[in-house]
């Protein structure tokens, strides 16, 4: 057997990849597992968006390879979206690059800016892909703390004590996943000042901006010359288009060109009918987002009931499609709790520890399930709790 590359020793299989396989096997055994862990929207895209995809796919000419930068129509739609939603003006010719989902953007951005031995700052807790991709590329990872005591925002006094001359890039993710902490103008103002002071490129990953969030703000607005910030965004969460793989990276022309240089050597352009449909989605009015958020709000109430039943404390003013909650101090083994609920109540909930050590005392529930699923989960958790009480007696 050929030896596997050394770089794989530094990363593990993605947690959800392993857990979904475990759930699949349980379902094959006839167990109805309710998945409240994954942030994959179950609601459909807007009807006109789907029709646009179908109509465009009927054109034989639309099945050819597409430009690596994707169509100008799509980039112009992304530019208008950013102007309308965030009051940020971007040149669609130079400052926007569509992506096959924003996750690939994490890779291409890292490839474009980080050399082996460079240092990148990554939030704890935060999206695991930031650290995994850095490790695959031989980049030094330094985690910076986000804690409930500090409002899940960076502690700038703590950041300034790090070995900053070695840091080239910093990942940011607001609205924050997994904690649901919203962005605000003071945060982005301070982050940009920190980045310029220390000559660090900051990338804000911003896919949750329109989900249960009334204060839309982009970090790009706070760095007018775009010298120290770039931003990722996606249609997966805000437009119910996760499987379509449509994302974007936005920033200075020089940065976009560098990212394209990496991307163009790995994949080709996006399927044109998907581009046409994505452009239409980006033109949806706020009323469509409001209707989706009304559904998520009802689900959040159910999720809160489940978490309160377990005895969790739920933080206020959360946005996005998850609920983040702190478990009771009496629970010592988080993974045992998650597995107990999975195998005995047949409900899957995400342990916060997979997002970093600062998530060790927390769990996360996704809102991407129908209200009937939440009702079933609530009934099962009640029954599971009653059995545990009986055993304790």
C-alpha positions as CSV (number, residue, x, y, z in Angstrom):
1,X,0.0,0.0,0.0
2,X,1.2,3.5,-0.8
3,X,1.8,5.7,2.2
4,X,-0.8,8.4,2.8
5,X,0.4,12.0,2.8
6,X,1.8,13.3,6.1
7,X,-0.6,16.3,6.0
8,X,-3.5,14.0,6.8
9,X,-2.0,13.2,10.2
10,X,-2.9,16.8,11.3
11,X,-6.6,16.6,10.5
12,X,-9.4,14.3,11.2
13,X,-12.5,13.4,9.1
14,X,-15.1,16.1,9.5
15,X,-17.2,15.4,12.6
16,X,-20.5,15.6,10.7
17,X,-19.2,13.2,8.1
18,X,-18.7,10.6,10.7
19,X,-21.9,11.3,12.6
20,X,-24.1,11.3,9.5
21,X,-22.7,7.8,8.7
22,X,-23.6,6.7,12.2
23,X,-27.1,8.1,11.8
24,X,-27.4,6.3,8.4
25,X,-26.6,3.0,10.0
26,X,-29.1,3.5,12.8
27,X,-31.8,4.3,10.2
28,X,-30.9,1.1,8.3
29,X,-31.6,-0.8,11.5
30,X,-35.1,0.7,11.5
31,X,-34.6,3.5,14.0
32,X,-36.1,6.9,13.2
33,X,-33.4,9.3,14.0
34,X,-34.3,13.0,14.2
35,X,-31.4,15.1,13.1
36,X,-31.3,18.5,14.8
37,X,-27.6,18.9,14.3
38,X,-26.9,19.9,10.7
39,X,-27.4,23.4,9.3
40,X,-28.8,22.3,5.9
41,X,-32.0,24.3,5.1
42,X,-35.0,22.1,4.6
43,X,-37.1,24.9,3.2
44,X,-37.1,25.3,-0.6
45,X,-35.7,28.2,-2.6
46,X,-38.2,30.7,-4.0
47,X,-40.4,29.2,-6.7
48,X,-39.2,31.7,-9.4
49,X,-35.6,30.8,-8.7
50,X,-36.3,27.1,-9.4
51,X,-38.2,28.0,-12.6
52,X,-35.2,30.1,-13.7
53,X,-32.9,27.1,-13.3
54,X,-35.2,24.8,-15.3
55,X,-35.8,27.3,-18.1
56,X,-32.1,28.1,-18.4
57,X,-31.2,24.4,-18.4
58,X,-33.5,23.9,-21.4
59,X,-31.1,25.9,-23.6
60,X,-28.6,23.6,-25.1
61,X,-25.9,26.3,-25.3
62,X,-26.0,26.7,-21.5
63,X,-24.3,23.4,-20.8
64,X,-20.9,24.5,-21.9
65,X,-17.9,25.4,-19.7
66,X,-18.2,28.9,-18.3
67,X,-15.7,31.7,-17.6
68,X,-13.7,31.2,-14.4
69,X,-15.0,34.5,-13.1
70,X,-18.6,33.4,-13.9
71,X,-21.0,35.7,-15.7
72,X,-21.1,39.4,-15.5
73,X,-24.8,39.1,-14.8
74,X,-24.2,37.1,-11.6
75,X,-21.4,39.5,-10.4
76,X,-23.7,42.5,-11.1
77,X,-26.4,40.8,-9.0
78,X,-24.0,40.2,-6.2
79,X,-22.9,43.8,-6.4
80,X,-26.5,45.1,-6.2
81,X,-27.2,42.7,-3.4
82,X,-24.3,44.1,-1.3
83,X,-25.3,47.7,-2.1
84,X,-29.0,47.1,-1.1
85,X,-28.3,44.9,2.0
86,X,-25.1,46.3,3.4
87,X,-24.7,49.8,1.8
88,X,-21.4,48.6,0.3
89,X,-20.5,49.5,-3.3
90,X,-18.4,46.9,-5.2
91,X,-17.1,46.9,-8.7
92,X,-18.5,43.7,-10.3
93,X,-15.7,43.6,-12.9
94,X,-12.9,43.5,-10.3
95,X,-14.0,43.1,-6.7
96,X,-16.3,40.1,-6.8
97,X,-15.6,36.4,-7.5
98,X,-18.4,33.8,-7.4
99,X,-17.5,30.5,-5.8
100,X,-18.8,27.0,-5.9
101,X,-20.0,27.5,-2.3
102,X,-18.1,29.5,0.3
103,X,-16.4,26.5,1.8
104,X,-14.1,26.2,-1.2
105,X,-13.4,29.9,-0.7
106,X,-11.8,29.1,2.7
107,X,-9.4,26.8,0.8
108,X,-8.6,29.2,-2.1
109,X,-8.2,32.2,0.2
110,X,-5.8,30.2,2.4
111,X,-3.9,29.1,-0.7
112,X,-3.7,32.6,-2.1
113,X,-2.3,34.3,1.1
114,X,-0.7,31.7,3.4
115,X,2.7,30.1,2.9
116,X,3.8,27.0,4.9
117,X,5.1,28.4,8.3
118,X,2.9,31.5,8.2
119,X,0.5,32.0,11.1
120,X,-3.3,32.4,10.9
121,X,-5.6,33.4,13.8
122,X,-8.7,31.3,14.1
123,X,-11.7,31.8,16.5
124,X,-12.3,29.3,19.3
125,X,-15.1,28.3,19.0
126,X,-15.5,28.6,15.3
127,X,-16.0,26.8,12.0
128,X,-13.7,23.8,12.0
129,X,-12.7,24.2,8.3
130,X,-10.6,27.3,9.0
131,X,-8.2,25.3,11.1
132,X,-8.3,22.1,9.1
133,X,-7.5,23.7,5.8
134,X,-4.7,25.7,7.4
135,X,-3.1,22.5,8.7
136,X,-3.4,20.8,5.4
137,X,-1.4,23.7,3.9
138,X,1.3,23.6,6.6
139,X,0.2,26.8,8.2
140,X,0.6,27.5,11.9
141,X,-2.7,27.9,13.7
142,X,-3.2,30.1,16.7
143,X,-6.6,30.1,18.2
144,X,-8.0,33.3,19.8
145,X,-10.6,33.1,22.5
146,X,-14.2,33.9,22.2
147,X,-16.1,33.5,25.5
148,X,-19.5,34.1,26.9
149,X,-18.1,36.3,29.5
150,X,-16.7,38.6,26.7
151,X,-19.9,38.5,24.7
152,X,-18.4,36.0,22.2
153,X,-16.3,38.9,20.8
154,X,-12.5,39.0,20.5
155,X,-10.6,40.3,23.5
156,X,-8.3,42.9,21.9
157,X,-6.1,43.2,24.9
158,X,-5.5,39.4,24.7
159,X,-5.0,39.6,20.9
160,X,-2.3,42.3,21.3
161,X,-0.3,40.0,23.5
162,X,0.1,37.4,20.8
163,X,3.2,37.1,18.5
164,X,1.5,39.3,15.9
165,X,4.5,40.0,13.6
166,X,4.2,36.3,12.5
167,X,0.5,36.6,11.9
168,X,-0.5,37.1,8.3
169,X,-4.3,36.5,8.3
170,X,-7.2,36.3,10.7
171,X,-10.5,34.5,10.3
172,X,-13.7,36.2,11.5
173,X,-17.3,34.9,11.3
174,X,-20.1,37.3,12.2
175,X,-22.9,36.7,12.6
176,X,-21.0,34.0,14.5
177,X,-21.4,30.3,14.1
178,X,-22.0,28.4,16.4
179,X,-22.9,31.0,19.1
180,X,-25.3,33.1,17.0
181,X,-23.7,36.3,18.1
182,X,-24.6,39.2,15.7
183,X,-22.1,41.6,14.2
184,X,-22.1,45.3,15.1
185,X,-20.4,48.4,13.8
186,X,-18.2,48.8,16.9
187,X,-16.8,45.3,16.5
188,X,-15.9,45.7,12.8
189,X,-14.4,49.2,13.4
190,X,-12.1,47.7,16.1
191,X,-11.2,44.7,14.0
192,X,-10.2,46.8,11.0
193,X,-8.2,49.1,13.2
194,X,-6.5,46.1,14.7
195,X,-5.8,44.6,11.3
196,X,-4.3,47.9,9.9
197,X,-2.2,48.4,13.1
198,X,-0.7,44.9,12.8
199,X,-0.8,44.5,8.9
200,X,-3.1,41.5,9.0
201,X,-5.6,40.4,6.4
202,X,-9.0,39.7,8.0
203,X,-11.6,37.6,6.3
204,X,-15.1,37.8,7.6
205,X,-17.2,34.7,6.7
206,X,-20.8,36.1,6.5
207,X,-23.3,33.4,5.3
208,X,-25.9,33.9,8.1
209,X,-26.5,37.7,7.7
210,X,-30.2,37.5,6.7
211,X,-31.4,34.6,9.0
212,X,-33.3,36.0,12.0
213,X,-31.1,39.1,11.9
214,X,-32.4,42.6,11.5
215,X,-29.0,44.4,11.7
216,X,-27.2,43.6,8.4
217,X,-23.6,44.8,8.4
218,X,-20.5,44.0,6.4
219,X,-16.9,44.4,7.4
220,X,-16.1,45.8,4.0
221,X,-17.9,49.0,4.9
222,X,-15.3,49.8,7.5
223,X,-12.2,49.5,5.3
224,X,-13.0,51.9,2.3
225,X,-9.7,51.1,0.5
226,X,-10.2,47.3,1.1
227,X,-6.6,46.9,2.0
228,X,-7.0,44.7,5.0
229,X,-10.3,42.9,4.7
230,X,-12.1,40.5,2.4
231,X,-15.5,38.9,2.9
232,X,-17.1,35.5,2.1
233,X,-20.8,35.1,1.6
234,X,-23.1,32.4,0.4
235,X,-26.6,31.7,-0.9
236,X,-26.8,28.4,1.0
237,X,-28.3,29.6,4.3
238,X,-30.0,32.9,3.4
239,X,-31.6,31.7,0.2
240,X,-32.2,28.0,1.0
241,X,-29.8,26.9,-1.7
242,X,-27.2,24.8,0.2
243,X,-26.9,22.1,-2.4
244,X,-26.6,24.5,-5.3
245,X,-23.1,25.5,-4.2
246,X,-23.2,29.3,-4.8
247,X,-20.9,31.5,-2.8
248,X,-18.8,34.6,-3.3
249,X,-15.7,36.4,-2.1
250,X,-15.5,40.1,-2.1
251,X,-12.6,42.5,-1.8
252,X,-9.8,44.4,-3.4
253,X,-9.0,43.6,-7.1
254,X,-5.5,42.4,-6.2
255,X,-6.9,40.0,-3.6
256,X,-9.6,38.7,-5.9
257,X,-7.1,38.2,-8.7
258,X,-4.9,36.2,-6.3
259,X,-7.8,34.0,-5.2
260,X,-8.8,33.4,-8.8
261,X,-5.3,32.4,-9.6
262,X,-5.6,29.6,-7.1
263,X,-9.2,28.7,-7.9
264,X,-8.7,28.5,-11.7
265,X,-6.1,25.8,-11.3
266,X,-8.5,23.6,-9.3
267,X,-12.0,24.0,-10.8
268,X,-13.9,25.6,-13.7
269,X,-16.8,28.0,-13.8
270,X,-20.2,27.5,-12.3
271,X,-23.0,25.8,-14.3
272,X,-24.7,28.7,-16.2
273,X,-28.3,27.8,-15.3
274,X,-27.3,27.9,-11.6
275,X,-25.8,31.4,-12.2
276,X,-29.0,32.6,-13.8
277,X,-31.1,31.2,-10.9
278,X,-28.7,32.7,-8.3
279,X,-28.9,36.1,-9.9
280,X,-32.6,35.9,-9.6
281,X,-32.5,34.8,-6.0
282,X,-30.3,37.8,-5.1
283,X,-33.1,40.1,-6.4
284,X,-35.6,38.7,-3.9
285,X,-37.3,41.4,-1.8
286,X,-37.1,41.5,2.0
287,X,-40.6,40.2,2.3
288,X,-39.4,36.7,1.2
289,X,-36.7,36.7,3.9
290,X,-39.2,37.9,6.5
291,X,-41.6,35.0,5.7
292,X,-38.7,32.5,6.0
293,X,-37.6,34.1,9.3
294,X,-41.1,33.8,10.7
295,X,-40.9,30.0,10.2
296,X,-37.4,29.9,11.8
297,X,-38.7,31.9,14.8
298,X,-41.4,29.4,15.5
299,X,-38.9,26.6,15.3
300,X,-36.6,28.5,17.6
301,X,-39.3,28.5,20.3
302,X,-39.5,24.7,20.0
303,X,-35.7,24.4,20.1
304,X,-35.6,26.5,23.3
305,X,-38.2,24.2,24.9
306,X,-36.0,21.1,24.1
307,X,-32.9,22.8,25.5
308,X,-34.6,24.0,28.6
309,X,-35.9,20.5,29.2
310,X,-32.3,19.3,29.3
311,X,-31.6,22.1,31.8
312,X,-29.6,24.3,29.4
313,X,-29.2,28.1,29.7
314,X,-29.8,29.9,26.4
315,X,-28.1,33.1,25.5
316,X,-30.2,36.0,24.4
317,X,-30.1,38.0,21.1
318,X,-28.9,35.1,19.0
319,X,-29.3,35.2,15.2
320,X,-28.8,32.6,12.4
321,X,-30.2,29.2,12.1
322,X,-29.0,27.6,15.3
323,X,-29.6,27.8,19.0
324,X,-26.5,27.8,21.2
325,X,-27.0,26.8,24.9
326,X,-24.9,26.1,28.0
327,X,-25.4,22.7,29.6
328,X,-25.9,22.3,33.4
329,X,-22.7,22.1,35.5
330,X,-23.9,18.7,36.8
331,X,-23.2,17.2,33.4
332,X,-19.6,16.2,33.2
333,X,-19.3,14.2,30.0
334,X,-20.7,16.1,27.0
335,X,-20.1,13.4,24.5
336,X,-21.8,10.8,26.7
337,X,-24.8,13.1,26.9
338,X,-25.0,13.5,23.1
339,X,-24.7,9.8,22.6
340,X,-27.2,9.0,25.3
341,X,-29.8,11.3,23.6
342,X,-28.9,9.9,20.2
343,X,-29.1,6.2,21.0
344,X,-31.9,6.3,23.5
345,X,-34.1,9.2,22.3
346,X,-33.0,8.9,18.7
347,X,-32.4,12.7,18.5
348,X,-29.1,14.1,17.3
349,X,-27.8,17.3,18.8
350,X,-24.4,18.8,18.1
351,X,-21.8,19.1,20.9
352,X,-20.2,22.5,21.1
353,X,-16.8,21.0,21.7
354,X,-16.3,20.2,18.0
355,X,-16.1,24.0,17.3
356,X,-13.3,24.4,19.8
357,X,-12.4,24.0,23.5
358,X,-14.4,27.1,24.5
359,X,-17.5,25.2,23.3
360,X,-17.0,22.3,25.7
361,X,-19.9,23.2,28.0
362,X,-22.3,24.0,25.2
363,X,-24.6,22.3,22.7
364,X,-26.1,23.5,19.4
365,X,-29.5,22.8,17.9
366,X,-30.2,23.4,14.2
367,X,-33.5,25.1,13.1
368,X,-33.5,23.2,9.8
369,X,-36.3,20.8,10.5
370,X,-40.0,21.0,10.2
371,X,-42.0,22.0,13.3
372,X,-43.5,18.5,13.5
373,X,-39.9,17.1,13.8
374,X,-39.3,19.4,16.8
375,X,-42.6,18.3,18.4
376,X,-41.5,14.6,18.0
377,X,-38.0,15.5,19.4
378,X,-39.5,17.3,22.4
379,X,-41.7,14.3,23.2
380,X,-38.8,11.9,22.9
381,X,-36.5,14.1,25.1
382,X,-39.3,14.2,27.7
383,X,-39.6,10.4,27.7
384,X,-35.8,10.0,27.8
385,X,-35.6,12.4,30.8
386,X,-38.4,10.5,32.6
387,X,-36.6,7.2,32.2
388,X,-33.3,8.7,33.5
389,X,-35.1,10.0,36.5
390,X,-36.6,6.6,37.2
391,X,-33.2,5.0,36.9
392,X,-31.8,7.5,39.3
393,X,-34.4,6.6,41.9
